[in-house]
Amino acid sequence: MNSRLRLVSISGDQYPDYRTEVIFQAYKWDPQVNDQNTIAKHILLVRPETARQLGQWAEELSRETMLMEEALIHRLPLAKKLGLPSQILKALPRLYTYEREINIRLMRFDFHPTDTGWAVSEVNSDVPGGLAEASVLPQIAGRYVDALAGENTASLLFEAFLAKIKRGGTVAFVHATSYSDDRQVMQFLGDFFESCGLRTVYAAPDHIKWVNKKAVSITCGQECEIDGIVRFFPLEWLVNLPKRSGWQGYYDSETPSCNNPAAIFAQSKRLPLIWDALGVEIPAWKKLLPRTLDPKSIPPRDEDWIYKPALGRVGEGISIKEALTPKEFAQINKAARRDAKNWAAQRRFKSLPVPADDGVSYHICIGVFTVDGKNAGFYGRISPYPRIDANAIDIPILISKE
């Protein structure tokens, strides 16, 4: 397995220049988390046949995910098992007007090398991050290693929007405007879209209003009709906005959006609990995702299983023992069993660390983006322990010429 992956070091005299390029060209404005450098000193090389296989699996998973979403829209009572906030459950009937062809669907599937082959840990279905890292980072890394970059995620996302809206139209980049790490994602994408001929508005979620189900910006100095939306604000956060914000308008908007709130179904780690009730064939998901159950089904202290919050993000709250203090591990296990309806139990796989050429080893996560069901690039992260979380280090992925 890991013979198909290589971690190549960037030489010590080149790394300062590389890191500077990443910060200023790849929009990595905050290159540290808790004093941890999050810009890797390595480049991950993937063999061409591995890159093709991961891309093919991601396309199959994307197709199956969209079929499940559309089936669930017409079986909404099943959504009560997904651990969604009550306000979201009340808004879901608005999705009856959802049309896949109107919107843009962006997902990221996280693959891990294991002792039994590749496994998918989850899909980042709602607001997947890593866009600059998948689009610009490989181009920068290609100046240091003779290898090939994969698909450019930002370019394919732009093309998907251009198929839905007119050139010169206005796209709103909706995000939590007080967070620099969110803004850097939106700024990267907005700058890219502007360079390709679209106008941009950077907006907080409550700066979008709805007129006849069409989005309108009320951002000071940028009041205008909106032709498309990129939302980088998690759906479960919308429910915390004041009622007067009209956040429910995102659910039945006729403005092309990335992503439509139908994405919340697959964002829940509890979706596998209702797979068989949806009447959809999903062979790729059943092959690649470890078995997932309700936490109540797992015997206490069974370490063959890990617990995940239903709507957890960036690895938070996952009960991988090596990544936690004994107290944290016990707290997660207690919470998952006490409040099982908001958690999922997933059979643990054995992540295989990949050795680097300088003697260190890291656990690897390869995120594969899809845009409207098509392979759209790779996003890599590495960690010294099996959990890929907020402390993981971003690493460029290149395809070797072998």
Phi, psi and omega in degrees: 000300188284354172292346179269358179236139177225132173259114183252129182284144167272128186301151184302325181282341179268335188300318179303319178293318179300314182297320178297317178299318180297316182298315188264335180260332180255016172059035177266068188293329181245084189276014179223146172231118181053047180066012178261122175295125183253016174250113188297151173265014181229166173235135179266121177259130181242136179291150185304319182292329176291317178300318180295318181295316179297319178296320179295316178298318180299322178294320178294317179297321180296314179300314180296322180297316180295324177295320178295319179301313183293324177293321184289329177304329181260009174224050189300333176303333178293334182296342179296342181270003188266358180074033181269148175302149183300326180295325177291316179303322179290333181275342187302325179302338177296340182287354180302337181269004184299134174229120181302321187294336181282328190257174177246131185247113180248128177221161172224122180259128185262114182256145180227136172284129183232176181288352177241015182115195180281143175226149173260129178272329182182171169247132171273094194265330190271294181226071183295135177263180180094019186291315178293322181296330179275340186259315187258321185304316178296327179293320177294314182297329180296346176276352182247340179224139181279086180206176188251143174278151175277205180295151177266109186300315182298320180296316180290327177292319176300315180299324178295321177292319183295336176284346183251333184229165183282149174298137185091357177289173185250128177248131177266129178257099189268125184201172174282101193291346181269357181256118183294327181289332174284320181296324182294327177294313182290323179295318177302309184293320179296316178299320180295314180297319179297320180295340181259002171111013175248153176271156184230149171227129176261121190221146166287158184299330180272008173265007173250124175247168187235123178239113185053042178068014175253143183280138178227133176276134173246017177298132184304125180084353179228039178287120183189166172286147183251133181266338180201156182232131164251114182258120175241048181224112186305142183300323181290344174282332182302327185292346178274354178285156177301149181303326183292348179291339179067035184299339179297342179298338177296334188282331179235027179295141173263003175277128180308129187229149172228100004249150171296149181300351172302343179295343184294334182299308182283341176294332179287129178289353179268001180304321180301340180292341181241009180312306190292344179273354186271344179071029182239135177281124183226063183297325181293315179299316183290336177279321193259334180269129175302153181305137183235132183225169170290138181305332180295341182277352187260130177299145178303142176063023174274105187275009172280356182234150173240156178252142178228137171297141183305320180245032178292152179224159179046037175077005184291139173075010180273132190272061172269114194302319184295339183264002188231157168285158177306323180294314180298316180301315180294321180296318180295314180299320179294316181296319182294327181275328180284324184236053190302331184295343180251016181225163173230147173253128182237133178298131185284137172257159179266104179290132179264116177292150180252123179285142176264167182287352177257011173099345178273163178230148180223150168279143190244141167232124176252109176273128179249116178280148166231144173238118184049041173087001182250141177309129187226025173117167186244142176231119185251144173220147179229153182211147177288345178235167190293348179268126176264106187229199184297342178270359180295156184257130178288135182224136177287146177246126176237155180260121183292158180269006182296000000 
